[in-house]
Amino acid sequence: MSLFKTREWWSTMVGNKEEFDQGCLCVANVDNSCSAQDKIIVGSYMGFLRLYNPHPVKPGDTMQAEDLLLEVQLSEPILQVEVGKFVSGTELLHLAILHPKNYVCTLSQEAWETLNMVISIS
């Protein structure tokens, strides 16, 4: 007899013929929203970065289109994604993306929304 019961809360199909590793998934409040709701960040070896804001679905329903907040293909494979306090002088969370030869760290919520402003450290 088990003390816990599990059930599917949310699911999605990610990519077609893409490859992933355990470091390609991270769950955190990456956009520093006031609601402090965690998002799911997924990176792939094909260079796709996806950000999901999952909502519970009824059994048999599929993911809603609004659950996918961001999908962008970067120029290099993504080996790992992490969220943390990587920038001194601020308490905000930032996303770090590890590529084979460098990593990038998003600057702010505005940069996250546009994904055009990143620091590339070689």
Secondary structure, DSSP 8 states (H G I E B T S, - for coil): --S------------SS----GGGEEEE-TT--TT---EEEEE-TTSEEEEE------TT----GGGEEEEEE-SS---EEEEE--STT----EEEEE-SS-EEEE-SHHHHHH---EEEE-
